[in-house]
Amino acid sequence: MRFLARPAQYLALALYLVFLGFPLLWLISASVKSSRELNSLDVSLVPNEWHWENYTEALSRQGILHSAWNSLVVALVSTALVIVIALPASYVLARLRGRVRAAGVGWILVSQVFPVVLVILPLFLILRTIGLADSLVGLTLVHVTYMLPFALWMLQGYVSAIPVELEEAGAIDGASRFTVLRTIVFPLLTPGIVATAMFSFVSSWNEFFFALVLLQSPDNYTLPITLKMFIGGEGKVALGPLAAGAVLAAIPSIAFFTLLRRRLTGGLMAGAVKG
Amino acid sequence: MTPTLVEKPQASRPAPRRRRGTAVRARRREAIALVMPSLIPILVLSVAPLVIALALAFTDARLVRNPDYDFVGLDNFGNLIDNALFWDSLRIGLIWTVGVTVLQLAASMGLALLLNSGLRLQGLTRVLALIPWAMPPVVVAIMWQMIYSANGGPLNAVLGSLGLPGDTNWLGDFSAALPAVIVVGVWVGMPQTTVTLLAGLQQIPAELHEAASMDGAGPWRRFTAVTWPSLRPIVTSITSLNFIWNFNSFSLVYVLTEGGPGGRTMVPVLFIYLEAFKNRNIGYAAAMGVVLVVIVVFLLALYLRSQFRHDRVERKG
C-alpha cells in the first residue's frame, strides 16, 4: 500500500513514534529530575542534573518494596496455577468437537462481555464469607479465574497446531491418553506455555481493579494499589519518586512483552483469527 | 442373497457399537477429568457471582456486616429510570467508548499500513508499539497526568512555544477532560489493534494488489477494493472486542480523573463502583450493571447484524 510518497510515510511513522514513545520517555526523564527542576516552568526532556536519588527514595518509601513483593508472589503463583489448570482443559477444547468445545468457546466469549464491576459485587461477598476478602490468597484465586479464559484461548490455539497423527502414533505404540499427553503433547507445547505464562504474569502484575476492591489493609497492597495511594492520599506528592516507582513497576511488564513480541504478532492472533 | 447381505452387517453391528459406546464414555470421562480443574474456579468465582449479581439486582442489598435484604422486584430498575446522573454517565460512557474504539481503529489502521509497507525502523516501531499494551494501567495514568500537567507539563510547553494557549488544565477542565482521557484510551488500545490488523494485512496475497494495479487501480482504490474487504472480518471482530473492553474499562479513568471534574469523565463502570463501594447500595449497583450488560449486548448485536447484512449484500452484488 502506498498512499503517500516515502518521505511522507516516514513523517507519519515519526509522528506515531513520538505519540507512542514520548510519554514513556517523559516518565523516565521525570524519574531522574530533582523536585526543584520538576516544579520549575523551564520544561525540558533532558534533565539539567541527573537525580538518581528518586529511585533510592522510591525504594526506601515504606510500602513500595513490600507491595512489589506482594505483586510478585501473586503474579507467580497465579501464573503457575493458571498454566497447570488450563493446560489439560485447553487440550480438550482443541481436540474434542461438539458441545464441550462449543460451550467452552462460548464461555470464553461471554466472559468478555460482562463488566467486572458487576461480577465484583457478589465476588466480594463470597470471598468475605470464606474469609478471603482482604487476602492475597483470595486475590490470587480471582486472578487465576479471570486469566483462565485468555490462557485457555491461547493454549488451545497452540494445541490445534500439533498434528493429531503424532498422538495416534503414540496410541498405536500402546501409550495411554495421559502418557500421550505427558510425553508427546505437553513437551511440544513448551513455547506456547512460555508465551501464555509470560502473558498471564503481566496481566496479574498489572491488575488494578480486583486488588483495589479486595485488598483493604496496606500490608496486603499490591504495587499498583500502593502507587495509586501515593497520588491520592498524600495530597501534593513528590513527583520524582512517584515517577521512579512507576518506572520500576513497568519494567517487568515491558521486559516480558519485548520477549513475547514475536508470539504476540504471530501465535496469539493466529489462534484468534482461525477460531 | 439380498436378505443375507442386508442381515450380515446387521448381525455384526451391535458388538462394535457397544464397544464404541464404552470408548466414547471413557473418552468423555477423560475429558471431564481434564476440564474439571478449570471448570471449578470458573463455576465458583465467575459463573456463580454472575448469577448472584443478577439476583442482587432485584434486592435492596447493602454492603454492611450481617446484611439482611429483601426482594424488591423491579424497584431498582424503576428508580434507575429517574436517576439522571446514571443516564448522564451512560452518555459519557458511550462517548468514551465510541470515541476510543473508532479513533483506535483509524490510528491503528494507519500504523499497520505503514508497518506493512517495508519502511526502515520497523523493529524499533514494533517494540515501541507494544509498550502501551504492556504497561500497568496505573503507570499509564500517572504518566499521562504528568504529560497533561497544567504547569510544567510538556504538552502545554509545546503548545505555548507554538504560540497557542499553553495553560489548559487538561484533566481539570470541564470541556477538555473527556477528550484528554479518550486520547489516553486510544494510546493504550492501539497496540493490540495494530498487531491484529497487521496480521490480517500480511495474509492478503500480494497477487491481489498486483492484479488491482495492473487494472489501473490507484492506492486509494486498491485500499477500498482489496485491503478493506479482505480485512473486514478481522476489523469486525477486533472492533467488537475493543468496544466491549473500552466500555468495561475502569482502571485508567479511575486513576486519571476519578470521574472528575464535576463528573465529566464519570463512565458507567466508575459510577457503579462508587454506588456499590462508597454509597454501599450493592443491590442498586447490580441493577445498574445489568442495564449496562443489556445495553452492550444490544449495541453489539446491532453492529454485528449490520456487518453481516453488509457481507450478504456484498456477496450477492
Interface residues (C-beta under 8 A of the other chain):
Chain A: M1 R2 F3 R6 Q9 Y10 A12 L13 Y16 L17 F19 L20 G21 F22 P23 L24 W26 L27 A30 L38 N39 S40 L41 V43 L45 V84 I85 A86 P88 A89 Y91 V92 L96 V100 G104 W107 S111 Q112 V113 F114 P115 V116 V117 L118 V119 I120 L121 P122 L123 F124 L125 I126 L141 V142 V144 T145 Y146 L148 L152 R177 V202 W205 N206 F208 F209 L212 V213 L223 P224 L227 K228 I231 L239 L242 A243 A246 V247 A249 A250 S253 I254 F256 F257 T258 R261 L264 T265 G266 L268 M269 A270 A272 V273
Chain B: R27 E30 A31 A33 L34 V35 P37 S38 L39 P41 I42 V44 L45 S46 A48 P49 L50 I52 A53 L56 L63 A107 G110 L111 L113 L114 N116 S117 L119 L121 L124 T125 R126 V127 L128 A129 L130 I131 P132 W133 A134 M135 P136 P137 V138 V139 V140 I142 M143 W144 Q145 M146 I147 N151 G152 G153 P154 A157 W187 M190 V195 T196 L198 A199 G200 Q203 H209 P219 W220 R222 F223 T227 I234 S237 L241 I244 W245 F247 N248 F250 S251 Y254 V255 V269 I272 Y273 A276 F277 I282 A285 A286 G289 V290 L292 V293 V296 V297 L300
